[in-house]
Amino acid sequence: MASSVLAGLGLGLSLIVAIGAQNVFVLRQGIRREHVFAVAAICAVSDLVLIVVGVSGIGLVIGQVPWLIDVVRWAGAAFLVGYGVLAARRALRPTGEVLVTGDGGDSAADVPGPSADGVGTPSADGRGASVAVEARPAIATRTTLASAVLTCLALTWLNPHVYLDTVFLLGSVANSHGPEGRWWFALGAGAASLIWFFALAYGARLLGRVLSTPRAWRVLDGVIAVVMLAIAASLVLPH
């Protein structure tokens, strides 16, 4: 039992820790402090569903329909290209957005701007704590919950690697642990997803000070654009 759980935990982490479109999006939302719990929860729950599908043997049935993976592959590549182009546009046409935080407050979109004298005025952060609002450009727009959820779902379910790794590979390894051991293996893999996505989403807040300038956000968006476009190319180009 314990060995199956640990094996599932280890394989689960090895499959999801690698840099990918989903992880990059979770990281960006965590840094921006926007809908962090919802994004992490969607990724974790989606992984749990895919793990159950693979362990239950349904993945073997899906494997008999190769054209389905091709459809997902091209749809995922198209979505990643679109997302990458938007990130590249943000990098080339900066909006001056930064992450302005005070004593544990939320993102700059949640606090008022500086006073007329340019020094800044104290305000409440929504929990009654006082924060100092710095006199610099704030994030102009805030991603809506619906937009974040839809993007997260697309990055998760339109990624063919999710099916190849989580459903087929992980499901195959799980079934090698026997009728009972496979579900303990699934428990370990599911725990790996929960730990990783919530740690990544909430741990990203530690980068808040690093991304306190518009140039830092341009660099981040540039990296995101490169990663998204590279993954899209890897999906459609022959290996």
N, C-alpha and C positions, 0 to 999 in steps of 0.2 A: 504493500500500500504506500508506504513512505517513499520507496524508491520510484514508484510510478509518478507520484506527485512531484518529486524533485526533478524527474526526467522531463515531465511536462512543463515545469517552471523554467528549466534551462533551455529547452528547445523553443518555448514560447518567446522568451526574451531574445534569443538569438535571431528569431525571425522578424521581430518588430523594432529592435533597437536601431537597425541600420537606417541611415538618412533616406527619407522618402517623401513623397508629396504630402502624405497624411501627417507625418511627424513635423514637417516644416509648417504646415497650417496650424497645427496644435501649438507649436512654439510661438508663432506670430500672435495668435489669439491670447496666449498666456502673457506675452510681453505687453500687449495692448490692454490686457485685463478686461477683455470683452467676452462675456458669455463663457467664461472659462469652464465652469462645472458642466454646462450643457455640452460643450464640444468634447470634453474628456469622457463624459458619460456615453455619448453617442459612439465614439470610437471603441470604448471598452465593451459596450453592449453589442455592437456590431461584431466585434471579434468573438464574443461569447456565442453568438448565434452561428457564426461560421464554424467555430470549433465543434459545436454540437452537430452541425450538418456533416462535418467531416468524420467525426467519431462514430456517428450513427450509421455510416456507410452510404449515405445519400451521395457523397462526393464521388463514389465509384460509378453511380448511375449518371451523374452529370458528365463524368469523364467520357461517356460514350457519345456525347454530343459535341464534337470538336468545334463545330461552327459557332457554338455559343460563346466560347472563349474568344474567338476571332472578333465577334461583334463587340464584346466588352472591351477588347484590346483597342479597337479603332475608336470606339466611343470615348474611352478613357484618354487616349492620346489627344483627341480633339479638345476635350475639356481641359487637359493640362496645358495645351498650347494657348488656349484662350486665357487661362489663369496666368500663365507665364507672361503673355503679352501685356496684360494689365499691370503686373508687377514691374515689368520693364518700363512701362509708361510712367509709373509712379517714380521710378528711379531717375528717369530722364527729365521728367517734369515735376520737380519737387513741389509739394504743397506747403512746406515749412512745418510739417507736423513733427511733434516731439512728444515724449512721455513726461509729463510734469506731475510729480507726486510730492506729497509732503509727508506728514507723520502717519504713514500707513493708509493714505487716502486712495481713491480710485484714480482712473485715468484723467487726463487733462480735460476730456470732454465733459467731465462731471463737475468741474469747478469753474467759477466765473473768472473772467480775465482780469488783468491788472487795472489798478486805479488810474485816474487821469495823470497822476504825477509819475507814473511809470515804476513805482516802487513795489506795488502789490498790496493787497489787503487781505487780512485773515478771513477765513470762511470756515464753515462747517463741512466735514467730509461725509455727511450722511449718517454718521454714528455719534455725532455730538463732539467729535474731537476737532481741535483747531489746527488748521494747516495753513502754511504760507504759500500763497499763489505767486509764482515767479513771473517776472515781466518778460515773457518770451512767447512766441506763437504757440497756441495750443492745437491739439488735434481738431481739425475742423469738422469732421464728420465721424459718426460712430456707426459701426456695422450693426445692422438690425439683427435680432435673434433669428428671424426667419432666414435671412441671407446666410448667416453663419451656419445654421443647421443644414440648409440645402447644400452649401458648399462642402461641408464636412461629410454629408451622406454621399455626395458625388465622388469626392476624393477617396472614399472608402469602398463603395460598391462598384465604381467604374474602374477599379484597379485590378487588372487580371492577375497580378502577383498575389493578391489576397486569396484568390481561389486556388492558384497553384500551390502556394505555401501553406496557408491556413487550412484549406479544405482537403486538398489532395495529400500533400506531404505530411502535415501534422496528423491528419486522419489516418494515414497509412501506418505511421509510427505508433500512434495510439492503439490501433487494433492489434499490433504485435504484442501488446501487454496482456492480451486475453480478454474474455468477456467482461470481467469485473475490473481488472486493472486499467482498461482503457478509459473508464470514467474517472478514476483517480488521476490518470494522466491528463484528462481534459480539465479536471479541477486545477491542477498545477498550471496548465497553459492559460486558463482563464484568470487565475491569480496574477500571472505575469502581465497580462494585458491591463488589468485594473491598476496594478502597481506602476507600470510604465507610463500610461497615458496621464494619470493624475499627477505623478511625479514630474513629468515633462511640462504639463500645463501650469501647475502651480510653482514649480521650480523656475520657470521662465521669468518670473517676477524679479528674480535676483539680477537680471540683466537690465532692469529699469534704468539704473544710473548710466550704464554704458550707452544706452540709446536715448540720451538726453539732448541730442542735437539733431537738427534736420539732416546733416551729412550722414550720421550714423544710420538713420532710417533709409536714406538713399542706398547705402551700402547693403543693408539688410534686404531691401526690395530687389536690388541687383542680384544678390545671391539667390533669392527665392526664384527669380526669373530664370536664372541659369539652371537651377536644380529642376524646375518644372519642365523646361524645354528639353533638357537632357533625358529626363525620364520618359517624356513623350516620344523622343527619337528612339530610345531603347525599346519601346513597345512595338514600333512599326518596322524598324530596320531589321534585316535578317541577322541572326546571331552567328 
